[in-house]
Amino acid sequence: MSTEAARMIGAAIAVLTLYGVGHAMGGLFSTWISSVSRNPEAEEKVRFMGMLGFALTESIALFALLVALLILFK
């Protein structure tokens, strides 16, 4: 196997993390909408935790893309 093929496979494996990120974001926002619709008075408390969860999940996606790009273009 050439080094070019190994780099492509490594980048593809690094990008597979994005599947988990998409699944986590879907679960996060569906739970957020469900909790706010059940208890509208708790929206302020839920908003902070939802945004924090979104930011942490999105940071994992950006890290995975950065790793994939580093593998491809190094």
Backbone as CSV, one residue per row, in Angstrom:
resi,resn,N_x,N_y,N_z,CA_x,CA_y,CA_z,C_x,C_y,C_z
1,MET,0.855,-1.168,0.000,0.000,0.000,0.000,0.903,1.232,0.000
2,SER,0.556,2.160,-0.837,1.356,3.380,-0.916,0.987,4.334,0.229
3,THR,1.851,5.300,0.456,1.580,6.271,1.528,0.382,7.146,1.189
4,GLU,0.168,7.393,-0.093,-0.991,8.202,-0.507,-2.301,7.482,-0.164
5,ALA,-2.346,6.191,-0.411,-3.548,5.415,-0.088,-3.770,5.355,1.414
6,ALA,-2.693,5.207,2.174,-2.824,5.180,3.629,-3.318,6.511,4.164
7,ARG,-2.865,7.609,3.568,-3.346,8.928,4.004,-4.826,9.100,3.702
8,MET,-5.255,8.634,2.555,-6.680,8.733,2.205,-7.537,7.907,3.155
9,ILE,-7.099,6.716,3.492,-7.848,5.869,4.423,-7.878,6.496,5.811
10,GLY,-6.755,7.048,6.250,-6.713,7.713,7.556,-7.627,8.920,7.623
11,ALA,-7.676,9.703,6.555,-8.573,10.859,6.521,-10.040,10.423,6.527
12,ALA,-10.335,9.338,5.821,-11.712,8.836,5.807,-12.124,8.353,7.188
13,ILE,-11.229,7.710,7.892,-11.544,7.256,9.252,-11.744,8.448,10.181
14,ALA,-10.938,9.499,10.007,-11.094,10.693,10.843,-12.430,11.386,10.586
15,VAL,-12.897,11.347,9.349,-14.162,12.009,9.012,-15.362,11.191,9.474
16,LEU,-15.186,9.906,9.736,-16.298,9.085,10.236,-16.825,9.593,11.577
17,THR,-16.021,10.335,12.287,-16.459,10.928,13.552,-17.656,11.854,13.342
18,LEU,-17.756,12.441,12.156,-18.844,13.384,11.889,-20.212,12.709,11.926
19,TYR,-20.266,11.419,11.683,-21.535,10.701,11.812,-22.026,10.762,13.255
20,GLY,-21.130,10.519,14.188,-21.497,10.583,15.601,-21.882,11.981,16.034
21,VAL,-21.202,12.975,15.481,-21.522,14.361,15.816,-22.916,14.719,15.318
22,GLY,-23.244,14.325,14.108,-24.584,14.597,13.581,-25.670,13.907,14.388
23,HIS,-25.405,12.690,14.792,-26.361,11.947,15.621,-26.526,12.633,16.985
24,ALA,-25.436,13.071,17.570,-25.503,13.739,18.878,-26.237,15.065,18.795
25,MET,-26.006,15.822,17.734,-26.707,17.106,17.593,-28.199,16.906,17.387
26,GLY,-28.556,15.899,16.629,-29.975,15.605,16.453,-30.641,15.247,17.770
27,GLY,-29.983,14.424,18.557,-30.518,14.064,19.876,-30.583,15.249,20.818
28,LEU,-29.557,16.091,20.765,-29.509,17.264,21.626,-30.669,18.208,21.335
29,PHE,-30.861,18.538,20.066,-31.908,19.490,19.734,-33.313,18.902,19.866
30,SER,-33.473,17.622,19.614,-34.801,17.044,19.806,-35.173,17.026,21.285
31,THR,-34.205,16.735,22.145,-34.462,16.766,23.584,-34.715,18.184,24.063
32,TRP,-33.971,19.122,23.508,-34.138,20.530,23.884,-35.547,21.021,23.529
33,ILE,-35.987,20.744,22.323,-37.319,21.172,21.895,-38.394,20.483,22.725
34,SER,-38.201,19.225,23.003,-39.172,18.486,23.806,-39.273,19.046,25.223
35,SER,-38.128,19.361,25.829,-38.167,19.872,27.205,-38.758,21.266,27.281
36,VAL,-38.488,22.102,26.294,-39.065,23.451,26.303,-40.561,23.399,26.026
37,SER,-40.997,22.477,25.175,-42.432,22.394,24.903,-43.205,21.837,26.100
38,ARG,-42.563,21.020,26.917,-43.233,20.491,28.101,-43.248,21.486,29.250
39,ASN,-42.176,22.288,29.366,-42.080,23.244,30.466,-41.506,24.562,29.936
40,PRO,-42.359,25.428,29.396,-41.871,26.678,28.797,-41.207,27.620,29.801
41,GLU,-41.522,27.491,31.073,-40.941,28.382,32.075,-39.462,28.102,32.312
42,ALA,-39.002,26.922,31.971,-37.607,26.548,32.191,-36.731,26.823,30.970
43,GLU,-37.233,27.617,30.026,-36.492,27.838,28.788,-35.139,28.505,29.022
44,GLU,-35.071,29.447,29.936,-33.805,30.145,30.192,-32.737,29.196,30.723
45,LYS,-33.114,28.305,31.623,-32.147,27.344,32.166,-31.724,26.328,31.117
46,VAL,-32.668,25.889,30.324,-32.393,24.868,29.321,-31.570,25.449,28.172
47,ARG,-31.770,26.719,27.859,-31.059,27.342,26.741,-29.547,27.327,26.970
48,PHE,-29.113,27.662,28.181,-27.674,27.685,28.461,-27.058,26.306,28.292
49,MET,-27.699,25.302,28.854,-27.156,23.949,28.751,-27.207,23.433,27.308
50,GLY,-28.242,23.799,26.582,-28.336,23.392,25.176,-27.245,24.020,24.329
51,MET,-26.993,25.296,24.529,-25.938,25.972,23.776,-24.558,25.448,24.160
52,LEU,-24.369,25.125,25.417,-23.097,24.547,25.843,-22.884,23.178,25.201
53,GLY,-23.912,22.367,25.193,-23.822,21.067,24.541,-23.583,21.188,23.047
54,PHE,-24.237,22.155,22.414,-24.026,22.382,20.986,-22.583,22.790,20.711
55,ALA,-22.045,23.698,21.515,-20.674,24.172,21.300,-19.660,23.046,21.496
56,LEU,-19.854,22.228,22.513,-18.913,21.137,22.750,-18.992,20.076,21.654
57,THR,-20.190,19.793,21.188,-20.355,18.811,20.123,-19.769,19.330,18.817
58,GLU,-19.980,20.599,18.541,-19.451,21.199,17.318,-17.923,21.260,17.350
59,SER,-17.352,21.437,18.537,-15.893,21.473,18.624,-15.288,20.112,18.269
60,ILE,-15.982,19.039,18.590,-15.509,17.709,18.206,-15.514,17.569,16.681
61,ALA,-16.549,18.113,16.032,-16.618,18.052,14.578,-15.487,18.853,13.944
62,LEU,-15.228,20.037,14.460,-14.149,20.846,13.910,-12.791,20.193,14.122
63,PHE,-12.596,19.556,15.268,-11.347,18.851,15.526,-11.176,17.686,14.559
64,ALA,-12.249,16.956,14.288,-12.166,15.828,13.354,-11.828,16.310,11.948
65,LEU,-12.420,17.415,11.532,-12.092,17.954,10.213,-10.650,18.439,10.150
66,LEU,-10.171,19.044,11.219,-8.794,19.507,11.263,-7.830,18.325,11.157
67,VAL,-8.104,17.259,11.866,-7.255,16.068,11.797,-7.269,15.486,10.380
68,ALA,-8.431,15.428,9.757,-8.522,14.898,8.397,-7.722,15.762,7.423
69,LEU,-7.831,17.074,7.561,-7.078,17.957,6.660,-5.574,17.870,6.899
70,LEU,-5.179,17.724,8.153,-3.759,17.550,8.435,-3.221,16.253,7.851
71,ILE,-4.012,15.202,7.895,-3.584,13.928,7.318,-3.462,14.051,5.799
72,LEU,-4.433,14.725,5.191,-4.441,14.806,3.722,-3.329,15.688,3.171
73,PHE,-3.084,16.822,3.790,-2.193,17.806,3.190,-0.834,17.924,3.851
74,LYS,-0.434,16.926,4.597,0.902,16.967,5.196,1.879,16.190,4.364
